Amino acid sequence: ADLVRDKKVVGITDIRDESNKDGIRVVIELKKDSYPKKILNQLFKFTQLQTSFNMNMIALVDEIQPHLLDIKQVLEHFIKHRKEVITRRTEYELKIAKARAHILEGLKIAMDNIDEVITTIKKSKTKEEAHEQLVKKFKLSALQAKAILEMRLQTLSGLERQKIEDELAEKMALITELEGILADTKKVLKIMQDELAEIKEKYADERRTTIIPNAIGSFSQKDTIPNEDMMVMLSKENYIKRVPTKTFKAQHRGGKGIIGGTTKDDDEIKLIKFAKNHDELLYFTNKGRVFQLPVYEIPQASRQSKGQAIVNLLQLQDDEHITAILNANDNFSGEALVMATKNGTVKKTKVEDFKNVRKSGLIAIKLRDGDSLEWVREVSKEQEVMIVTREGKCIRFNEKECRPMGRSSIGVRGIKLKPEDEVVEMDVVKMSETAELLVVMGNGLGKMTAIKSYRLQARGGTGVKTANITAKTGKIVGAKVIEENTDADMILMSKSGQIIRLHVKNIPSQGRATQGVYLMRLKPNDKVASISLVQILIDETPEEDTKEKKKDSKKDEQPKLIKEQAK
């Protein structure tokens, strides 16, 4: 409370102590536009919510002088010591084994030549002479000759002879094993591991503390959150949330859909991104900057809630907002990122330039006055780029028309626009012979048109007509490239927050200069705000818009998970 009054911690509205006999519980209520993770880190820093216990670990290193060691250094010295112990022990056991094998080899020689050995001993006048003659005649060492002279007569029996041979074989095998240990560090470490496991099994008790990989003030929530499929929704006023995809059902075209998000002061849902909780996302802004944030750090909410202001999650400027979201996992599917602005500028930049994005953001593209970055896609060699404008124009050109540029460059002209026209979509074509272009207009109409209907042009042209724009259709609000055999659904969201999901196979193919068919029935004064393409993981049957199907739909299973089509 004192920290809040002194304004050391800003964003807390109330603190309640709900501790009881079951444990300690403190509830901290935050302001709507606060940043929870930032406040939590401040509490760790300024309060006893996190406490550090310091200790000096001083030990003699190499028995020379004391050193201050951390835990890692202590473990390293312990491992070094255990390696020395195991090595010295093995060397000692090897020395003993070789000495015994040496004696056994001498005894075996004597057993193999027992008659000659006995004759030599009988002919010798003294013990010293017998010792000397054995060494000379049978090429024995002094130790071997001594052992033969000390050998008892009972050793001459067949049973004792076999025992000597078996023991010799055993010692030779042991010598080979011990020499192998000394020659291989991995075997030494394996012995150390086995011995520690044996000690643990014999003496270990239950751990009283918990070991975590990072400091509490900077720990990640990733391990505690299921990696489920999510729909990330961003509004025009930069409010963001994530909603489980299982919330939505598939419908036929022409359906009214379900409410996907409430609005605030006529706020509109403008962007949908499908990803898993553990995915990292790149957030591109209208000012040409890029940020990175994992999905699980976006607040999870219901369809009806408006979400949280993204300015509390990313360091955005006052007049800056998110215009494109891209998956930022380590395995980019393309070789470069192609960007497009609303005024028709395009730029291609290698993906390596976006693999280490700072929290404060990076420059993705340099913009001219009055322009803004709106679309970002992954692209590979020999793929094609398509740009669609609000007034119904479309241009198709090969990606090699754009040479790779650095992050801070401006880019080149992608399409020449007429006055009052602007770009509404940029997408990448992988297989132009079989792909189609999905076009959606503001009044809920849409259609599919074969990509090959659009001739391949040089970058910077005016393009060709992609739809017959009338008062009935409204202006084009979005477009998507649909590759062959794409088992996908399309999500349409209106400005009022209404959502419909329908399969792309239900959308008819028509020519370029056509108006399309109704995909979504809108309420008066409502318009389509955004579209998104999703791929089905498990087939599901769309609901029928009939009374009979509506009754049956109550018995249907929950819709299966979906994910965004790799684009």
C-alpha positions in Angstrom: 0.0 0.0 0.0 2.9 2.4 0.8 4.4 1.7 -2.6 1.2 2.6 -4.3 0.8 5.8 -2.3 4.4 6.8 -3.0 3.8 6.0 -6.7 6.7 3.5 -6.8 4.2 1.0 -8.2 1.6 2.4 -10.5 -1.5 0.6 -11.8 -2.9 -1.0 -8.6 -6.4 -0.1 -7.6 -7.0 -2.3 -4.6 -5.2 -4.9 -2.3 -7.1 -7.5 -0.4 -5.8 -10.1 2.1 -7.8 -13.3 1.7 -5.5 -15.5 3.7 -7.1 -18.3 5.8 -6.3 -21.6 7.4 -5.7 -23.1 4.0 -2.9 -20.8 3.1 -1.8 -17.3 2.2 -3.7 -15.4 -0.5 -3.3 -11.8 -1.5 -5.5 -10.3 -4.3 -4.2 -7.3 -6.2 -6.7 -5.5 -8.5 -5.2 -3.6 -11.4 -6.3 -0.7 -13.6 -7.8 -1.7 -17.0 -4.8 -0.3 -18.9 -2.1 -1.7 -16.6 0.7 -4.1 -17.5 0.4 -7.1 -15.1 3.9 -8.5 -15.7 5.5 -5.1 -15.1 3.7 -4.7 -11.8 4.5 -8.2 -10.7 8.2 -7.6 -11.4 8.0 -4.3 -9.4 6.5 -6.2 -6.4 9.3 -8.8 -6.6 11.8 -5.9 -6.5 10.3 -3.6 -3.9 8.6 -6.1 -1.5 9.4 -9.3 0.3 7.4 -11.3 -2.3 10.8 -12.4 -3.4 13.7 -12.8 -0.9 17.3 -13.6 -1.6 19.5 -15.5 0.8 23.2 -14.9 0.3 26.0 -17.2 1.2 29.8 -17.3 0.8 31.0 -20.7 -0.5 34.7 -20.5 0.2 36.8 -23.6 -0.4 40.5 -24.6 -1.0 41.0 -25.1 -4.7 43.8 -27.6 -5.5 44.7 -27.4 -1.8 46.6 -24.1 -2.5 44.5 -21.2 -1.5 40.8 -20.4 -0.7 38.5 -19.3 -3.5 34.9 -17.9 -3.5 32.9 -20.3 -5.6 29.4 -20.3 -7.1 27.2 -23.4 -7.3 28.4 -24.3 -10.8 32.1 -24.0 -9.9 31.5 -26.1 -6.8 29.9 -28.8 -9.0 32.7 -28.6 -11.5 35.4 -29.0 -8.8 33.4 -31.9 -7.2 33.2 -33.7 -10.6 36.9 -33.1 -11.1 37.6 -34.6 -7.7 35.4 -37.6 -8.3 37.2 -38.2 -11.7 40.5 -38.2 -9.9 39.3 -40.6 -7.2 37.9 -43.0 -9.8 41.0 -42.8 -12.0 43.4 -43.3 -9.0 41.3 -46.2 -7.7 41.2 -47.8 -11.2 45.0 -47.4 -11.6 45.6 -49.1 -8.2 43.2 -52.0 -9.1 45.0 -52.3 -12.5 48.4 -52.4 -10.7 47.2 -55.2 -8.4 45.6 -57.2 -11.2 48.7 -57.0 -13.3 50.9 -58.1 -10.4 48.7 -61.1 -9.7 48.4 -62.0 -13.4 52.2 -61.9 -13.6 52.5 -64.5 -10.8 49.8 -66.7 -12.3 51.6 -66.7 -15.6 54.8 -68.0 -13.8 52.8 -70.7 -12.0 51.2 -71.7 -15.3 54.7 -72.1 -16.9 55.8 -74.2 -14.0 52.7 -76.4 -14.2 53.3 -76.9 -18.0 56.9 -77.9 -17.3 56.4 -79.5 -13.8 58.9 -82.4 -14.3 61.7 -80.1 -15.5 61.0 -77.7 -12.7 61.2 -80.4 -10.0 64.4 -81.8 -11.5 66.0 -78.3 -11.6 65.1 -77.7 -7.9 66.4 -81.2 -6.9 69.8 -80.6 -8.6 70.2 -77.2 -7.0 72.4 -77.2 -3.8 70.8 -74.1 -2.2 67.5 -72.2 -2.5 69.3 -69.3 -4.1 70.8 -71.6 -6.8 67.3 -73.1 -7.5 65.9 -69.5 -7.8 68.7 -68.5 -10.2 68.3 -71.7 -12.4 64.5 -71.3 -12.7 64.9 -67.7 -13.9 67.6 -68.7 -16.4 66.1 -71.9 -17.7 62.4 -70.8 -18.0 62.9 -67.1 -18.6 61.0 -66.1 -15.4 61.1 -63.0 -13.4 62.5 -63.0 -9.8 58.9 -62.8 -8.4 57.7 -65.6 -10.6 60.6 -67.9 -9.5 60.0 -67.0 -5.9 56.3 -67.9 -6.2 57.2 -71.3 -7.8 59.6 -72.1 -5.0 56.9 -71.3 -2.4 54.3 -73.4 -4.3 52.8 -76.3 -2.2 52.8 -79.8 -3.5 49.0 -79.9 -3.4 49.0 -77.3 -6.3 50.2 -80.1 -8.6 46.7 -81.7 -8.6 44.6 -81.3 -11.6 41.9 -79.3 -9.8 44.4 -76.7 -8.5 45.9 -76.4 -12.0 42.4 -75.5 -13.4 41.9 -72.9 -10.7 45.2 -71.2 -11.7 44.1 -71.1 -15.4 40.6 -69.8 -14.5 42.0 -67.1 -12.2 44.5 -66.0 -14.9 41.8 -65.7 -17.5 39.7 -63.7 -15.0 42.6 -61.3 -14.2 43.3 -60.8 -17.9 39.7 -59.8 -18.5 39.8 -57.4 -15.5 43.0 -55.8 -16.9 41.3 -55.2 -20.2 38.3 -53.7 -18.5 40.4 -51.4 -16.3 42.6 -50.2 -19.2 39.4 -49.4 -21.1 38.1 -47.3 -18.3 41.4 -45.3 -18.1 41.3 -44.8 -21.9 37.7 -43.5 -22.0 36.5 -40.4 -20.1 32.9 -41.3 -20.8 33.3 -44.6 -18.9 34.7 -42.7 -15.9 31.7 -40.4 -15.9 29.4 -43.4 -16.2 31.0 -45.0 -13.1 30.5 -41.7 -11.3 26.9 -41.5 -12.3 26.2 -45.1 -11.2 27.9 -44.5 -7.8 25.9 -41.3 -7.2 22.7 -43.0 -8.1 23.5 -45.8 -5.6 24.2 -43.2 -2.9 20.9 -41.4 -3.8 19.0 -44.7 -3.6 20.5 -45.5 -0.2 20.5 -42.2 1.6 18.2 -39.7 -0.3 15.1 -38.2 1.2 12.4 -35.9 -0.3 13.6 -32.5 -1.5 12.4 -29.7 0.7 13.0 -26.9 -1.8 12.0 -26.4 -5.5 14.7 -25.8 -8.1 13.6 -23.4 -10.9 15.7 -22.5 -14.0 15.4 -18.7 -13.8 15.1 -15.9 -11.3 11.5 -15.5 -10.1 11.3 -11.9 -11.3 11.9 -13.0 -14.9 10.4 -16.4 -15.1 8.3 -17.5 -18.1 4.7 -18.6 -17.8 5.2 -20.9 -20.8 5.6 -24.2 -18.8 2.4 -23.6 -16.9 0.2 -22.8 -19.9 -1.2 -25.6 -22.3 -0.1 -25.3 -25.9 -3.6 -24.9 -27.2 -4.9 -23.4 -30.5 -5.9 -19.8 -30.1 -7.5 -17.0 -32.1 -5.6 -13.7 -31.5 -8.0 -10.8 -32.2 -6.9 -7.2 -32.6 -9.3 -4.3 -32.8 -8.9 -1.0 -34.7 -8.3 0.8 -31.4 -5.4 -1.6 -30.6 -7.2 -3.8 -28.0 -5.9 -7.4 -28.2 -7.1 -10.7 -26.7 -6.8 -14.4 -27.4 -9.8 -16.7 -27.6 -9.7 -20.6 -27.9 -10.6 -21.6 -31.4 -13.0 -24.3 -30.1 -15.4 -21.4 -29.3 -16.4 -21.1 -33.0 -18.4 -23.4 -35.2 -18.3 -24.0 -39.0 -21.3 -22.7 -41.0 -22.5 -22.6 -44.6 -22.1 -19.4 -46.6 -24.9 -16.8 -46.0 -25.1 -17.6 -42.2 -25.3 -14.8 -39.7 -22.4 -16.1 -37.5 -21.8 -15.5 -33.8 -20.6 -12.5 -31.8 -16.8 -12.5 -31.7 -16.0 -9.3 -29.8 -17.8 -6.3 -28.3 -16.8 -2.8 -29.3 -15.9 0.3 -27.4 -16.9 3.7 -28.9 -17.5 2.0 -32.3 -14.2 0.1 -32.1 -13.8 -2.6 -34.8 -12.2 -6.0 -34.9 -9.6 -5.6 -37.7 -7.2 -8.5 -37.5 -7.3 -12.2 -36.6 -4.3 -14.5 -36.2 -4.4 -18.2 -35.5 -1.5 -19.6 -33.4 -0.7 -21.9 -30.5 -0.1 -20.5 -27.0 3.6 -21.2 -27.1 4.2 -19.5 -30.5 6.2 -16.3 -30.8 4.5 -13.7 -32.9 6.0 -10.7 -34.8 3.9 -7.6 -34.7 4.5 -5.1 -37.5 3.2 -1.5 -37.1 2.0 1.2 -39.4 5.2 3.1 -38.8 7.3 0.2 -40.2 8.5 -1.1 -36.9 8.4 -4.8 -35.6 8.0 -6.2 -32.1 8.0 -9.8 -30.7 5.7 -11.2 -28.1 4.6 -14.8 -27.3 0.9 -15.7 -27.6 0.5 -16.7 -23.9 1.4 -13.2 -22.8 -1.7 -11.9 -24.5 -4.6 -11.9 -22.0 -7.1 -14.8 -22.7 -10.7 -13.5 -22.8 -14.2 -14.5 -23.9 -15.7 -13.7 -27.3 -17.7 -10.8 -25.9 -14.8 -9.0 -24.0 -12.9 -6.2 -25.6 -9.4 -7.4 -24.5 -6.5 -5.4 -23.2 -4.8 -2.3 -24.7 -1.8 -3.6 -26.7 0.2 -0.5 -25.6 0.5 -2.2 -22.2 2.2 -5.2 -23.9 4.4 -3.5 -26.6 6.2 -0.2 -26.5 4.1 1.6 -29.1 4.1 5.3 -29.8 0.9 7.4 -29.4 0.0 7.3 -33.1 1.3 3.8 -33.8 -0.8 0.7 -34.2 -0.4 -3.0 -35.3 -1.1 -3.7 -38.9 0.3 -7.2 -39.5 1.0 -10.2 -37.3 3.3 -13.1 -38.3 4.4 -16.3 -36.7 8.0 -15.9 -35.5 8.9 -19.5 -34.6 12.5 -20.7 -35.4 11.5 -22.6 -38.5 10.4 -19.9 -41.0 8.8 -21.6 -44.0 10.1 -19.0 -46.4 13.5 -17.5 -47.3 12.4 -13.9 -47.0 9.6 -11.6 -45.8 7.8 -9.5 -48.4 6.2 -6.3 -47.1 3.6 -4.1 -48.7 2.3 -0.6 -47.8 -1.2 0.9 -48.4 0.3 3.1 -51.2 1.6 0.1 -53.2 5.3 0.0 -52.1 6.8 -3.5 -51.6 10.0 -4.7 -50.1 11.7 -8.1 -49.7 14.0 -8.7 -46.7 15.7 -11.9 -45.6 14.2 -13.7 -42.6 17.5 -13.7 -40.7 17.1 -9.9 -40.2 14.0 -10.6 -38.0 15.3 -13.5 -35.7 16.5 -11.2 -32.9 13.8 -8.6 -32.3 14.4 -6.4 -29.3 11.6 -5.5 -26.8 11.9 -1.9 -27.9 11.3 -3.0 -31.5 13.2 -2.8 -34.7 12.8 -0.9 -38.0 11.2 -3.2 -40.6 10.8 -0.7 -43.4 11.5 3.0 -44.0 8.3 4.7 -45.0 7.5 7.8 -47.2 5.3 10.5 -45.7 1.7 9.5 -45.7 2.4 5.8 -46.2 2.0 2.9 -43.7 3.1 -0.7 -43.6 0.0 -3.0 -43.8 1.0 -6.6 -44.9 3.9 -9.0 -44.3 4.2 -12.5 -45.8 6.9 -15.2 -46.1 8.1 -15.9 -49.6 10.5 -18.3 -51.3 12.2 -18.4 -54.7 10.0 -18.5 -57.8 6.8 -17.8 -55.9 4.6 -14.9 -56.9 3.2 -11.8 -55.2 -0.4 -10.6 -55.7 -1.6 -7.1 -54.7 -5.3 -6.3 -54.6 -6.7 -2.7 -54.3 -9.9 -1.3 -52.8 -11.3 -0.2 -56.2 -11.0 -3.8 -57.6 -7.5 -3.8 -59.3 -5.0 -6.7 -58.9 -1.4 -7.2 -60.0 0.6 -10.5 -60.1 4.4 -10.5 -60.4 7.3 -12.9 -59.6 9.1 -12.4 -56.3 12.4 -12.0 -58.1 11.1 -8.6 -59.3 12.0 -7.5 -55.8 15.6 -7.8 -54.8 16.5 -8.4 -51.1 16.9 -5.1 -49.2 17.9 -4.3 -45.6 15.5 -3.5 -42.9 16.0 0.3 -43.1 15.4 0.6 -46.8 12.2 2.1 -48.4 11.4 -0.6 -51.0 10.1 -0.3 -54.6 6.8 0.3 -56.3 4.6 -2.8 -56.3 1.5 -1.4 -58.0 0.6 1.9 -59.6 -2.6 3.3 -57.9 -5.2 5.7 -59.1 -6.2 8.7 -57.0 -8.4 7.7 -54.0 -7.4 4.0 -54.4 -5.3 2.0 -51.9 -4.0 -1.5 -51.4 -6.3 -3.8 -49.3 -4.4 -7.0 -49.5 -1.0 -8.5 -50.5 -0.5 -12.3 -50.6 2.0 -14.9 -51.9 1.2 -17.5 -54.6 3.0 -20.9 -54.4 1.4 -22.8 -57.3 -0.1 -20.4 -59.8 -1.4 -23.0 -62.2 -3.9 -24.4 -59.6 -4.3 -21.7 -57.0 -7.3 -19.3 -56.8 -7.8 -15.8 -55.4 -10.5 -15.3 -52.8 -12.0 -11.8 -52.8 -14.4 -10.4 -50.2 -16.3 -7.1 -50.5 -17.6 -4.9 -47.8 -21.3 -5.8 -48.1 -20.6 -9.5 -47.5 -20.2 -10.7 -51.1 -17.2 -12.8 -52.3 -15.9 -15.2 -54.9 -13.0 -17.3 -56.0 -11.1 -16.7 -59.3 -8.3 -18.8 -60.8 -4.9 -17.2 -60.4 -4.0 -18.0 -64.0 -6.8 -15.6 -65.0 -4.5 -12.8 -63.9 -1.6 -12.4 -66.4 1.9 -12.3 -65.0 3.1 -8.7 -65.2 6.2 -6.7 -64.3 6.2 -5.0 -60.9 4.9 -1.5 -60.8 2.0 -1.7 -63.3 -1.7 -0.8 -62.8 -2.9 -4.4 -62.7 -6.2 -5.8 -64.1 -9.8 -5.9 -62.8 -10.4 -8.5 -60.1 -14.1 -7.7 -59.3 -17.1 -5.7 -60.6 -17.4 -3.1 -57.8 -20.9 -1.7 -57.4 -23.1 -0.2 -54.7 -24.4 -3.7 -54.1 -21.0 -5.2 -53.5 -19.2 -2.4 -51.7 -15.5 -1.9 -51.9 -13.0 -4.8 -51.6 -12.0 -5.3 -48.0 -9.7 -8.3 -48.3 -8.4 -11.1 -50.4 -6.6 -14.4 -49.9 -4.7 -16.8 -52.1 -6.2 -20.4 -51.9 -3.8 -23.1 -53.0 -5.0 -26.4 -54.5 -6.4 -29.0 -52.1 -6.5 -26.5 -49.3 -8.8 -27.9 -46.7 -9.5 -24.6 -45.1 -12.2 -22.4 -43.6 -12.6 -18.6 -43.9 -13.4 -16.4 -41.0 -15.3 -13.2 -41.7 -15.7 -10.5 -39.0 -17.9 -7.5 -39.3 -17.3 -4.1 -37.8 -19.9 -4.8 -35.1 -17.9 -7.9 -34.1 -20.1 -10.5 -35.8 -18.1 -13.6 -36.9 -18.9 -16.3 -39.5 -16.8 -19.3 -40.4 -17.3 -21.2 -43.6 -15.4 -23.7 -45.8 -13.7 -22.3 -48.9 -15.2 -25.2 -50.9 -18.6 -23.6 -50.4 -17.4 -20.4 -52.2 -18.1 -20.6 -56.0 -15.4 -19.9 -58.6 -16.2 -17.0 -61.0 -14.5 -14.8 -63.5 -12.5 -11.7 -62.7 -15.2 -9.1 -63.7 -18.0 -10.5 -61.5 -19.8 -9.5 -58.3 -19.6 -12.8 -56.4 -22.2 -14.3 -54.1 -23.3 -13.5 -50.5 -21.0 -15.0 -48.0 -22.3 -13.2 -44.9 -25.7 -11.6 -44.3 -25.1 -8.3 -42.5 -27.3 -6.2 -40.3 -28.1 -2.7 -41.5 -25.2 -0.3 -41.6 -22.8 -3.1 -40.8 -19.8 -3.9 -43.0 -17.2 -6.7 -43.3 -14.1 -5.5 -41.4 -11.6 -8.3 -41.8 -11.1 -11.8 -43.1 -8.8 -14.7 -42.1 -8.0 -18.1 -43.5 -7.7 -21.2 -41.3 -6.9 -24.8 -42.1 -8.8 -27.7 -40.5 -6.8 -30.3 -38.6 -9.7 -32.7 -38.3 -12.7 -32.7 -40.7 -16.0 -31.4 -39.3 -19.4 -31.1 -41.0 -20.7 -27.6 -41.4 -24.0 -26.8 -39.7 -27.1 -26.4 -42.0 -29.2 -23.2 -41.7 -32.4 -25.2 -41.3 -34.5 -25.8 -38.3 -33.9 -29.5 -38.4 -30.1 -29.1 -38.5 -30.3 -26.5 -35.7 -32.0 -29.1 -33.5 -29.4 -31.8 -34.4 -26.5 -29.4 -33.9 -27.2 -29.4 -30.2 -26.2 -33.1 -30.1 -23.0 -32.6 -32.2 -19.6 -32.8 -30.7 -17.5 -29.8 -29.9 -15.8 -28.3 -33.0 -12.3 -29.6 -33.5 -9.2 -27.5 -33.2 -8.0 -25.4 -36.2 -4.8 -23.6 -37.0 -3.8 -20.9 -39.4 -2.8 -22.0 -42.9 1.0 -21.8 -43.4 1.4 -18.8 -45.7 
